[in-house]
């Protein structure tokens, strides 16, 4: 009987610890961020990151818009339109693909350079989710 009661208490204690783990982690990351960035620097970096994300999303949308709808392979397009026309037909898509690669690389480089801020954003997102659970 004692073992069941102790097990129940242990499970309840673990549940409480899990509930406070996310806020404590977020608080620790915020305190650590204060050591490396001022509040103003963080705000500027968040804005720069959001700009990069917006540019990447726009580049992805442009890539989707320029993708031909007929799903023809390169060989099928060459056969149907000729090689020069096929290249011309895919030129907008290739330009959009290059632009998307550049924006994605910008996001990746920012994330690598500012790992602490990325962790802080993760914590903020978890705290926002926790409000509704």
TORMI-710388 format. One record per atom (N, C-alpha, C, CB): residue in one letter; atom name; x, y, z; residue number from 0. Coordinates in Angstrom, 1 decimal, decimal comma. Atoms other than C-alpha are relative to their C-alpha. Last residue first. Glycine has a CB too. Example, Ala and Ser with C-alpha at 12.3 -4.5 7.8 and 13.67 -1.06 7.14 Angstrom:
BEGIN
PT   lokol   logu        X        Y        Z   finu
PT       S      N     -0,9     -1,1      0,0      1
PT       S     CA     13,7     -1,1      7,1      1
PT       S      C     -0,8      1,1      0,8      1
PT       S     CB      0,4      0,5     -1,4      1
PT       A      N      0,9     -1,2      0,0      0
PT       A     CA     12,3     -4,5      7,8      0
PT       A      C      0,9      1,2      0,0      0
PT       A     CB     -1,0      0,0      1,2      0
This chain:
BEGIN
PT   lokol   logu        X        Y        Z   finu
PT       X      N      0,1      1,4     -0,3    132
PT       X     CA     -2,8     24,2    -22,7    132
PT       X      C     -0,7     -0,2      1,4    132
PT       X     CB      1,3     -0,7      0,1    132
PT       X      N      1,2      0,5      0,5    131
PT       X     CA     -3,4     27,7    -24,0    131
PT       X      C     -0,2     -1,5      0,3    131
PT       X     CB     -0,1      0,2     -1,5    131
PT       X      N      1,1     -0,8     -0,5    130
PT       X     CA     -0,8     29,6    -22,1    130
PT       X      C     -1,4     -0,6     -0,4    130
PT       X     CB      0,1      1,4     -0,6    130
PT       X      N      0,3      0,4     -1,3    129
PT       X     CA      1,7     26,8    -22,6    129
PT       X      C     -1,2      0,8      0,6    129
PT       X     CB      1,1      0,1      0,9    129
PT       X      N      0,8      1,2      0,1    128
PT       X     CA      1,8     27,4    -26,3    128
PT       X      C     -0,6     -0,4      1,3    128
PT       X     CB      0,8     -1,2     -0,6    128
PT       X      N      1,3     -0,4      0,6    127
PT       X     CA      2,9     31,0    -25,7    127
PT       X      C     -0,9     -1,2     -0,1    127
PT       X     CB      0,3      0,6     -1,4    127
PT       X      N      0,7     -0,7     -1,0    126
PT       X     CA      5,6     29,7    -23,3    126
PT       X      C     -1,4      0,4     -0,5    126
PT       X     CB      0,7      1,2      0,6    126
PT       X      N      0,5      1,0     -1,0    125
PT       X     CA      6,8     27,2    -25,8    125
PT       X      C     -0,9      0,7      1,0    125
PT       X     CB      1,2     -0,8      0,6    125
PT       X      N      1,1      0,8      0,7    124
PT       X     CA      7,0     29,9    -28,5    124
PT       X      C     -0,6     -1,0      1,0    124
PT       X     CB      0,6     -0,6     -1,2    124
PT       X      N      1,2     -0,9      0,1    123
PT       X     CA      9,0     32,2    -26,1    123
PT       X      C     -1,2     -0,8     -0,7    123
PT       X     CB      0,3      1,2     -0,8    123
PT       X      N      0,6     -0,1     -1,4    122
PT       X     CA     11,3     29,3    -25,3    122
PT       X      C     -1,2      0,9      0,0    122
PT       X     CB      1,0      0,5      1,0    122
PT       X      N      0,6      1,2     -0,3    121
PT       X     CA     12,0     28,7    -29,0    121
PT       X      C     -0,8      0,0      1,3    121
PT       X     CB      1,0     -1,2      0,0    121
PT       X      N      1,3      0,0      0,8    120
PT       X     CA     12,6     32,4    -29,5    120
PT       X      C     -0,7     -1,3      0,2    120
PT       X     CB      0,3      0,2     -1,5    120
PT       X      N      0,9     -0,9     -0,7    119
PT       X     CA     15,2     32,3    -26,7    119
PT       X      C     -1,4      0,0     -0,7    119
PT       X     CB      0,6      1,4      0,2    119
PT       X      N      0,5      0,7     -1,2    118
PT       X     CA     16,8     29,3    -28,2    118
PT       X      C     -1,0      0,8      0,7    118
PT       X     CB      1,2     -0,4      0,9    118
PT       X      N      0,9      1,1      0,5    117
PT       X     CA     17,1     31,1    -31,5    117
PT       X      C     -0,6     -0,8      1,1    117
PT       X     CB      0,8     -0,9     -1,0    117
PT       X      N      1,3     -0,6      0,3    116
PT       X     CA     18,5     34,1    -29,7    116
PT       X      C     -1,0     -1,0     -0,5    116
PT       X     CB      0,2      1,2     -1,0    116
PT       X      N      0,7     -0,3     -1,2    115
PT       X     CA     21,2     31,9    -28,2    115
PT       X      C     -1,4      0,7     -0,2    115
PT       X     CB      0,9      1,0      0,9    115
PT       X      N      0,6      1,2     -0,6    114
PT       X     CA     22,1     30,5    -31,5    114
PT       X      C     -0,8      0,3      1,3    114
PT       X     CB      1,0     -1,1      0,2    114
PT       X      N      0,8     -0,4     -1,2    113
PT       X     CA     22,7     33,9    -33,1    113
PT       X      C     -0,7     -1,2      0,6    113
PT       X     CB     -0,9      1,1     -0,4    113
PT       X      N     -0,7     -1,1     -0,7    112
PT       X     CA     25,4     33,2    -35,7    112
PT       X      C     -0,6      0,4      1,3    112
PT       X     CB      0,1      1,2     -0,9    112
PT       X      N     -1,3      0,5     -0,5    111
PT       X     CA     24,0     29,8    -36,7    111
PT       X      C      0,8      1,1      0,8    111
PT       X     CB      0,9     -0,4     -1,2    111
PT       X      N      0,2      1,0     -1,0    110
PT       X     CA     20,5     31,1    -37,0    110
PT       X      C      1,3     -0,5      0,6    110
PT       X     CB     -0,9     -1,1     -0,5    110
PT       X      N      0,5     -0,7     -1,2    109
PT       X     CA     21,6     34,1    -39,0    109
PT       X      C     -0,2     -0,9      1,2    109
PT       X     CB     -1,3      0,8     -0,3    109
PT       X      N     -1,2     -0,7     -0,5    108
PT       X     CA     23,6     31,9    -41,4    108
PT       X      C     -0,4      0,8      1,3    108
PT       X     CB      0,6      0,9     -1,0    108
PT       X      N     -0,9      1,0     -0,7    107
PT       X     CA     20,6     29,6    -41,8    107
PT       X      C      1,2      0,7      0,6    107
PT       X     CB      0,4     -1,0     -1,0    107
PT       X      N      0,7      0,5     -1,3    106
PT       X     CA     18,2     32,5    -42,5    106
PT       X      C      0,9     -0,9      0,7    106
PT       X     CB     -1,3     -0,6     -0,4    106
PT       X      N      0,0     -1,1     -0,9    105
PT       X     CA     20,6     34,0    -45,1    105
PT       X      C     -0,6     -0,3      1,4    105
PT       X     CB     -0,7      1,2     -0,6    105
PT       X      N     -1,3     -0,1     -0,5    104
PT       X     CA     21,1     30,6    -46,7    104
PT       X      C      0,2      1,2      1,0    104
PT       X     CB      1,1      0,2     -1,2    104
PT       X      N     -0,1      1,1     -0,9    103
PT       X     CA     17,4     30,3    -47,1    103
PT       X      C      1,4      0,0      0,7    103
PT       X     CB     -0,3     -1,4     -0,7    103
PT       X      N      0,8     -0,4     -1,2    102
PT       X     CA     17,2     33,7    -48,7    102
PT       X      C      0,1     -1,1      1,1    102
PT       X     CB     -1,4      0,3     -0,3    102
PT       X      N     -0,7     -1,1     -0,6    101
PT       X     CA     20,0     32,8    -51,2    101
PT       X      C     -0,7      0,4      1,3    101
PT       X     CB      0,1      1,2     -0,9    101
PT       X      N     -1,2      0,5     -0,6    100
PT       X     CA     18,6     29,4    -52,0    100
PT       X      C      0,7      1,1      0,8    100
PT       X     CB      0,9     -0,6     -1,1    100
PT       X      N      0,4      0,8     -1,2     99
PT       X     CA     15,2     31,0    -52,6     99
PT       X      C      1,2     -0,6      0,7     99
PT       X     CB     -1,0     -1,1     -0,3     99
PT       X      N      0,4     -0,9     -1,0     98
PT       X     CA     16,7     33,5    -55,0     98
PT       X      C     -0,4     -0,6      1,3     98
PT       X     CB     -1,2      0,9     -0,5     98
PT       X      N     -1,2     -0,7     -0,5     97
PT       X     CA     18,4     30,8    -56,9     97
PT       X      C     -0,3      1,0      1,1     97
PT       X     CB      0,8      0,6     -1,2     97
PT       X      N     -0,7      1,0     -0,9     96
PT       X     CA     15,2     28,8    -57,1     96
PT       X      C      1,3      0,6      0,5     96
PT       X     CB      0,2     -1,2     -0,9     96
PT       X      N      0,7      0,0     -1,3     95
PT       X     CA     13,3     32,0    -58,3     95
PT       X      C      0,7     -1,1      0,9     95
PT       X     CB     -1,5     -0,4     -0,2     95
PT       X      N     -0,3     -1,3     -0,7     94
PT       X     CA     15,9     32,5    -61,1     94
PT       X      C     -0,7      0,0      1,4     94
PT       X     CB     -0,5      1,2     -0,8     94
PT       X      N     -1,4      0,1     -0,5     93
PT       X     CA     15,6     28,8    -62,0     93
PT       X      C      0,4      1,2      0,7     93
PT       X     CB      0,9     -0,3     -1,3     93
PT       X      N     -0,1      0,9     -1,1     92
PT       X     CA     11,8     29,1    -62,1     92
PT       X      C      1,4     -0,2      0,5     92
PT       X     CB     -0,6     -1,4     -0,4     92
PT       X      N      0,5     -0,6     -1,2     91
PT       X     CA     11,9     32,2    -64,3     91
PT       X      C      0,1     -0,9      1,3     91
PT       X     CB     -1,4      0,4     -0,2     91
PT       X      N     -0,8     -1,1     -0,5     90
PT       X     CA     14,3     30,5    -66,7     90
PT       X      C     -0,6      0,7      1,2     90
PT       X     CB      0,3      1,0     -1,1     90
PT       X      N     -0,4      0,3     -1,3     89
PT       X     CA     12,3     27,3    -67,1     89
PT       X      C      0,8      1,1      0,7     89
PT       X     CB      0,7     -1,3      0,1     89
PT       X      N      1,2      0,3     -0,8     88
PT       X     CA     10,4     28,4    -70,2     88
PT       X      C      0,3     -0,2      1,5     88
PT       X     CB     -0,7     -1,2     -0,6     88
PT       X      N      0,7     -1,3     -0,2     87
PT       X     CA     13,5     30,0    -71,7     87
PT       X      C     -1,2     -0,2      0,9     87
PT       X     CB     -0,4      0,6     -1,3     87
PT       X      N     -0,8     -0,8     -0,9     86
PT       X     CA     15,4     26,8    -71,2     86
PT       X      C     -0,7      1,3      0,3     86
PT       X     CB      1,4      0,2     -0,6     86
PT       X      N      0,1      0,6     -1,3     85
PT       X     CA     12,6     24,8    -72,7     85
PT       X      C      0,8      0,7      1,0     85
PT       X     CB      0,4     -1,5     -0,1     85
PT       X      N      1,3     -0,4     -0,6     84
PT       X     CA     12,4     27,2    -75,6     84
PT       X      C     -0,2     -0,6      1,4     84
PT       X     CB     -1,2     -0,4     -0,9     84
PT       X      N     -0,1     -1,4     -0,3     83
PT       X     CA     16,1     26,7    -76,3     83
PT       X      C     -1,3      0,5      0,7     83
PT       X     CB      0,2      0,8     -1,3     83
PT       X      N     -0,9     -0,3     -1,1     82
PT       X     CA     15,9     22,9    -76,0     82
PT       X      C      0,0      1,5      0,4     82
PT       X     CB      1,4     -0,4     -0,3     82
PT       X      N     -1,4     -0,3      0,5     81
PT       X     CA     12,9     22,4    -78,2     81
PT       X      C      0,8      0,5      1,2     81
PT       X     CB      0,0      1,0     -1,1     81
PT       X      N     -0,3     -1,4      0,4     80
PT       X     CA      9,3     22,8    -77,1     80
PT       X      C      1,3      0,2     -0,7     80
PT       X     CB     -0,1      0,8      1,2     80
PT       X      N      1,2     -0,7      0,4     79
PT       X     CA      7,8     19,2    -76,9     79
PT       X      C      0,3      1,4     -0,5     79
PT       X     CB     -0,9      0,1      1,3     79
PT       X      N      0,6      0,7      1,1     78
PT       X     CA     11,0     17,1    -77,0     78
PT       X      C     -1,2      0,8     -0,5     78
PT       X     CB     -0,5     -1,4      0,4     78
PT       X      N     -0,9     -0,1      1,2     77
PT       X     CA     12,9     19,5    -74,8     77
PT       X      C     -0,6     -0,6     -1,2     77
PT       X     CB      1,4     -0,6      0,2     77
PT       X      N      0,1     -1,4      0,4     76
PT       X     CA     10,0     19,7    -72,4     76
PT       X      C      0,9      0,2     -1,2     76
PT       X     CB      0,4      0,9      1,1     76
PT       X      N      1,3     -0,2      0,7     75
PT       X     CA      9,8     15,9    -72,3     75
PT       X      C     -0,2      1,4     -0,4     75
PT       X     CB     -1,2     -0,4      1,0     75
PT       X      N      0,0      0,7      1,3     74
PT       X     CA     13,5     15,6    -71,6     74
PT       X      C     -1,3      0,2     -0,7     74
PT       X     CB      0,3     -1,5      0,2     74
PT       X      N     -0,8     -0,8      0,9     73
PT       X     CA     13,3     18,2    -68,8     73
PT       X      C      0,0     -0,6     -1,4     73
PT       X     CB      1,5      0,1      0,6     73
PT       X      N     -1,4      0,2     -0,3     72
PT       X     CA     10,4     16,3    -67,2     72
PT       X      C      0,8      0,9     -1,0     72
PT       X     CB      0,5     -1,4     -0,1     72
PT       X      N     -0,8      0,7      1,0     71
PT       X     CA      6,9     17,7    -67,7     71
PT       X      C      1,4     -0,1      0,5     71
PT       X     CB     -0,1      0,7     -1,4     71
PT       X      N     -0,8      1,1     -0,6     70
PT       X     CA      4,9     18,5    -64,6     70
PT       X      C      0,8     -0,8     -1,0     70
PT       X     CB     -0,9     -0,9      0,8     70
PT       X      N      0,1      1,2      0,8     69
PT       X     CA      2,4     20,6    -66,6     69
PT       X      C      0,8     -1,2      0,5     69
PT       X     CB      0,3      0,3     -1,4     69
PT       X      N      1,1      0,8     -0,5     68
PT       X     CA      1,9     23,3    -63,9     68
PT       X      C     -0,1     -1,3     -0,8     68
PT       X     CB     -1,3      0,8     -0,1     68
PT       X      N      1,0      0,4      1,1     67
PT       X     CA      5,3     25,0    -64,5     67
PT       X      C     -1,0     -1,0      0,6     67
PT       X     CB      0,7     -0,6     -1,2     67
PT       X      N     -0,1      1,4      0,4     66
PT       X     CA      6,9     26,3    -61,3     66
PT       X      C     -1,1     -0,4     -1,0     66
PT       X     CB     -0,2     -0,9      1,3     66
PT       X      N     -0,7      0,1      1,2     65
PT       X     CA      7,0     30,1    -61,3     65
PT       X      C      0,2     -1,5     -0,5     65
PT       X     CB      1,4      0,6      0,0     65
PT       X      N      0,7     -0,7      1,1     64
PT       X     CA      4,3     30,6    -58,7     64
PT       X      C      0,7     -0,3     -1,3     64
PT       X     CB     -0,1      1,5      0,2     64
PT       X      N      1,3      0,8      0,2     63
PT       X     CA      5,8     28,0    -56,3     63
PT       X      C     -0,7      0,6     -1,2     63
PT       X     CB     -0,9      0,0      1,2     63
PT       X      N     -0,4      1,3      0,6     62
PT       X     CA      9,2     29,7    -56,6     62
PT       X      C     -1,2     -0,8     -0,4     62
PT       X     CB      1,0     -0,8      0,9     62
PT       X      N     -0,4     -0,3      1,4     61
PT       X     CA      7,7     33,1    -56,0     61
PT       X      C      0,4     -1,3     -0,7     61
PT       X     CB      1,1      1,1      0,0     61
PT       X      N      1,3     -0,2      0,8     60
PT       X     CA      5,9     31,7    -52,9     60
PT       X      C      0,3      0,3     -1,4     60
PT       X     CB     -0,7      1,2      0,7     60
PT       X      N      0,6      1,3      0,1     59
PT       X     CA      9,3     30,3    -51,6     59
PT       X      C     -1,3      0,2     -0,8     59
PT       X     CB     -0,3     -0,6      1,3     59
PT       X      N     -0,8      0,8      1,1     58
PT       X     CA     11,0     33,6    -52,3     58
PT       X      C     -0,6     -1,3     -0,2     58
PT       X     CB      1,5     -0,1      0,5     58
PT       X      N      0,4     -0,6      1,3     57
PT       X     CA      8,2     35,4    -50,3     57
PT       X      C      0,8     -0,7     -1,2     57
PT       X     CB      0,4      1,5      0,0     57
PT       X      N      1,3      0,4      0,3     56
PT       X     CA      8,7     33,0    -47,4     56
PT       X      C     -0,5      0,6     -1,4     56
PT       X     CB     -1,0      0,5      1,1     56
PT       X      N      0,0      1,4      0,4     55
PT       X     CA     12,4     33,6    -47,5     55
PT       X      C     -1,4     -0,6     -0,3     55
PT       X     CB      0,6     -0,9      1,2     55
PT       X      N     -0,6      0,1      1,3     54
PT       X     CA     12,0     37,3    -47,5     54
PT       X      C      0,1     -1,4     -0,5     54
PT       X     CB      1,4      0,6      0,0     54
PT       X      N      1,0     -0,5      1,0     53
PT       X     CA      9,6     37,1    -44,6     53
PT       X      C      0,5      0,0     -1,4     53
PT       X     CB     -0,4      1,5      0,4     53
PT       X      N      1,1      1,0      0,1     52
PT       X     CA     12,0     34,9    -42,6     52
PT       X      C     -1,1      0,5     -1,0     52
PT       X     CB     -0,7     -0,2      1,3     52
PT       X      N     -0,6      1,2      0,7     51
PT       X     CA     14,9     37,3    -43,3     51
PT       X      C     -1,1     -1,1     -0,2     51
PT       X     CB      1,2     -0,6      0,7     51
PT       X      N     -0,2     -0,5      1,4     50
PT       X     CA     12,8     40,3    -42,2     50
PT       X      C      0,5     -1,1     -0,9     50
PT       X     CB      0,9      1,2     -0,1     50
PT       X      N      1,3      0,0      0,6     49
PT       X     CA     11,8     38,4    -39,1     49
PT       X      C      0,0      0,4     -1,4     49
PT       X     CB     -1,0      0,9      0,8     49
PT       X      N      0,4      1,4      0,2     48
PT       X     CA     15,4     37,8    -38,3     48
PT       X      C     -1,3     -0,1     -0,7     48
PT       X     CB      0,1     -0,8      1,3     48
PT       X      N     -0,8      0,4      1,2     47
PT       X     CA     16,3     41,5    -38,8     47
PT       X      C     -0,4     -1,5     -0,3     47
PT       X     CB      1,5      0,1      0,3     47
PT       X      N      0,5     -0,6      1,2     46
PT       X     CA     13,4     42,4    -36,5     46
PT       X      C      0,7     -0,4     -1,2     46
PT       X     CB      0,0      1,6      0,2     46
PT       X      N      1,3      0,7      0,2     45
PT       X     CA     14,5     39,9    -33,8     45
PT       X      C     -0,6      0,6     -1,3     45
PT       X     CB     -0,9      0,2      1,2     45
PT       X      N     -0,3      1,3      0,6     44
PT       X     CA     18,1     41,3    -34,2     44
PT       X      C     -1,3     -0,8     -0,3     44
PT       X     CB      0,9     -0,8      0,9     44
PT       X      N     -0,5     -0,2      1,4     43
PT       X     CA     16,9     44,8    -33,7     43
PT       X      C      0,3     -1,3     -0,6     43
PT       X     CB      1,3      0,9      0,0     43
PT       X      N      1,2     -0,4      0,8     42
PT       X     CA     14,8     43,8    -30,6     42
PT       X      C      0,4      0,2     -1,5     42
PT       X     CB     -0,5      1,4      0,6     42
PT       X      N      0,8      1,1      0,2     41
PT       X     CA     17,8     41,9    -29,2     41
PT       X      C     -1,2      0,3     -0,9     41
PT       X     CB     -0,5     -0,6      1,3     41
PT       X      N     -0,7      0,9      1,0     40
PT       X     CA     20,1     44,8    -29,7     40
PT       X      C     -0,9     -1,2     -0,3     40
PT       X     CB      1,4     -0,5      0,6     40
PT       X      N      0,1     -0,7      1,3     39
PT       X     CA     17,6     47,1    -27,9     39
PT       X      C      0,7     -0,9     -1,1     39
PT       X     CB      0,7      1,4      0,1     39
PT       X      N      1,4      0,1      0,4     38
PT       X     CA     17,3     44,7    -24,9     38
PT       X      C     -0,2      0,6     -1,4     38
PT       X     CB     -1,0      0,6      1,0     38
PT       X      N      0,9     -1,0     -0,6     37
PT       X     CA     21,1     44,6    -24,7     37
PT       X      C     -1,4     -0,3     -0,5     37
PT       X     CB      0,4      1,4     -0,2     37
PT       X      N      0,7     -1,0      0,8     36
PT       X     CA     22,8     41,4    -25,8     36
PT       X      C     -0,8      1,0      0,9     36
PT       X     CB     -1,0     -0,7     -1,1     36
PT       X      N     -0,6     -0,2      1,3     35
PT       X     CA     25,3     39,0    -24,4     35
PT       X      C     -0,6      1,1     -0,8     35
PT       X     CB     -0,1     -1,3     -0,8     35
PT       X      N     -1,5      0,0     -0,1     34
PT       X     CA     24,7     38,8    -20,7     34
PT       X      C      0,7      0,4     -1,3     34
PT       X     CB      0,5     -1,3      0,6     34
PT       X      N     -0,3     -1,3     -0,5     33
PT       X     CA     21,0     39,7    -21,1     33
PT       X      C      1,5      0,2      0,2     33
PT       X     CB     -0,7      0,2      1,4     33
PT       X      N      0,1     -0,9      1,1     32
PT       X     CA     20,7     36,6    -23,3     32
PT       X      C      0,4      1,4      0,4     32
PT       X     CB     -1,4      0,0     -0,7     32
PT       X      N     -1,2      0,2      0,8     31
PT       X     CA     21,8     34,5    -20,4     31
PT       X      C      0,1      0,9     -1,2     31
PT       X     CB      0,1     -1,5     -0,5     31
PT       X      N     -1,1     -0,5     -0,8     30
PT       X     CA     19,1     35,9    -18,2     30
PT       X      C      1,3     -0,1     -0,8     30
PT       X     CB      0,0     -0,7      1,3     30
PT       X      N      0,1     -1,5      0,0     29
PT       X     CA     16,6     35,3    -21,0     29
PT       X      C      1,1      0,6      0,8     29
PT       X     CB     -1,4      0,4      0,5     29
PT       X      N     -0,5     -0,4      1,3     28
PT       X     CA     17,8     31,7    -21,4     28
PT       X      C     -0,1      1,6     -0,1     28
PT       X     CB     -0,8     -0,6     -1,1     28
PT       X      N     -1,5      0,1      0,0     27
PT       X     CA     17,5     31,1    -17,7     27
PT       X      C      0,5      0,5     -1,3     27
PT       X     CB      0,3     -1,5      0,2     27
PT       X      N     -0,5     -1,0     -0,9     26
PT       X     CA     13,9     32,5    -17,7     26
PT       X      C      1,6     -0,1      0,0     26
PT       X     CB     -0,5     -0,2      1,5     26
PT       X      N      0,2     -1,3      0,7     25
PT       X     CA     12,9     30,4    -20,7     25
PT       X      C      0,7      1,1      0,8     25
PT       X     CB     -1,5      0,3     -0,2     25
PT       X      N     -0,9      0,0      1,1     24
PT       X     CA     14,3     27,3    -19,0     24
PT       X      C      0,0      1,3     -0,8     24
PT       X     CB     -0,3     -1,2     -1,0     24
PT       X      N     -1,4     -0,2     -0,6     23
PT       X     CA     12,5     28,1    -15,8     23
PT       X      C      1,0      0,0     -1,1     23
PT       X     CB      0,3     -1,1      1,0     23
PT       X      N     -0,2     -1,4     -0,4     22
PT       X     CA      9,2     28,7    -17,7     22
PT       X      C      1,4      0,2      0,6     22
PT       X     CB     -1,0      0,4      1,0     22
PT       X      N      0,0     -0,9      1,1     21
PT       X     CA      9,6     25,3    -19,5     21
PT       X      C      0,2      1,5      0,4     21
PT       X     CB     -1,3     -0,1     -0,8     21
PT       X      N     -1,3      0,1      0,8     20
PT       X     CA     10,6     23,3    -16,5     20
PT       X      C      0,1      1,0     -1,1     20
PT       X     CB      0,2     -1,4     -0,5     20
PT       X      N     -0,8     -1,2     -0,2     19
PT       X     CA      7,7     24,5    -14,3     19
PT       X      C      1,3      0,0     -0,8     19
PT       X     CB      0,4      0,2      1,5     19
PT       X      N      0,8     -1,2      0,3     18
PT       X     CA      5,1     22,1    -15,6     18
PT       X      C      0,9      1,3      0,2     18
PT       X     CB     -1,2      0,1      1,0     18
PT       X      N      0,1     -0,2      1,4     17
PT       X     CA      7,6     19,2    -15,8     17
PT       X      C     -0,7      1,3     -0,4     17
PT       X     CB     -0,7     -1,1     -0,7     17
PT       X      N     -1,3     -0,4      0,5     16
PT       X     CA      8,4     19,6    -12,2     16
PT       X      C      0,0      0,3     -1,5     16
PT       X     CB      1,1     -1,1      0,4     16
PT       X      N     -0,2     -1,4     -0,4     15
PT       X     CA      4,7     19,5    -11,3     15
PT       X      C      1,4      0,6     -0,5     15
PT       X     CB      0,0      0,2      1,6     15
PT       X      N      0,9     -0,8      0,9     14
PT       X     CA      4,2     16,3    -13,3     14
PT       X      C      0,2      1,5      0,4     14
PT       X     CB     -1,5     -0,4      0,3     14
PT       X      N     -0,6     -0,1      1,3     13
PT       X     CA      7,2     14,8    -11,6     13
PT       X      C     -0,8      0,8     -0,9     13
PT       X     CB      0,2     -1,4     -0,6     13
PT       X      N     -1,1     -0,9     -0,1     12
PT       X     CA      5,8     15,6     -8,2     12
PT       X      C      0,7      0,2     -1,3     12
PT       X     CB      1,0     -0,6      1,1     12
PT       X      N      0,5     -1,4     -0,2     11
PT       X     CA      2,5     14,1     -9,0     11
PT       X      C      1,1      1,0      0,0     11
PT       X     CB     -0,9      0,1      1,2     11
PT       X      N      0,5     -0,4      1,3     10
PT       X     CA      4,2     10,9    -10,3     10
PT       X      C     -0,6      1,4      0,0     10
PT       X     CB     -1,2     -0,9     -0,5     10
PT       X      N     -1,1     -0,3      0,9      9
PT       X     CA      6,2     10,7     -7,2      9
PT       X      C     -0,4      0,4     -1,3      9
PT       X     CB      0,9     -1,3     -0,1      9
PT       X      N     -0,7     -1,3     -0,4      8
PT       X     CA      3,2     11,1     -5,0      8
PT       X      C      1,1      0,4     -0,9      8
PT       X     CB      0,4     -0,1      1,5      8
PT       X      N      1,0     -1,0      0,4      7
PT       X     CA      1,3      8,3     -6,9      7
PT       X      C      0,6      1,4      0,4      7
PT       X     CB     -1,3     -0,2      0,8      7
PT       X      N      0,0     -0,1      1,5      6
PT       X     CA      4,3      6,0     -6,6      6
PT       X      C     -0,9      1,2     -0,5      6
PT       X     CB     -0,4     -1,3     -0,6      6
PT       X      N     -1,2     -0,6      0,4      5
PT       X     CA      4,6      6,7     -2,9      5
PT       X      C      0,1      0,2     -1,5      5
PT       X     CB      1,2     -0,8      0,6      5
PT       X      N      0,2     -1,4     -0,4      4
PT       X     CA      0,9      5,9     -2,4      4
PT       X      C      1,3      0,8     -0,4      4
PT       X     CB     -0,2      0,1      1,5      4
PT       X      N      1,0     -0,6      0,9      3
PT       X     CA      1,3      2,7     -4,4      3
PT       X      C     -0,1      1,5      0,3      3
PT       X     CB     -1,4     -0,7      0,0      3
PT       X      N     -0,7     -0,1      1,3      2
PT       X     CA      4,5      1,7     -2,5      2
PT       X      C     -1,0      0,7     -1,0      2
PT       X     CB      0,4     -1,3     -0,6      2
PT       X      N     -0,9     -1,2      0,0      1
PT       X     CA      2,8      2,4      0,8      1
PT       X      C      0,7      0,2     -1,3      1
PT       X     CB      1,1     -0,3      1,1      1
PT       X      N      0,8     -1,2      0,0      0
PT       X     CA      0,0      0,0      0,0      0
PT       X      C      0,9      1,3      0,0      0
PT       X     CB     -0,9      0,0      1,2      0
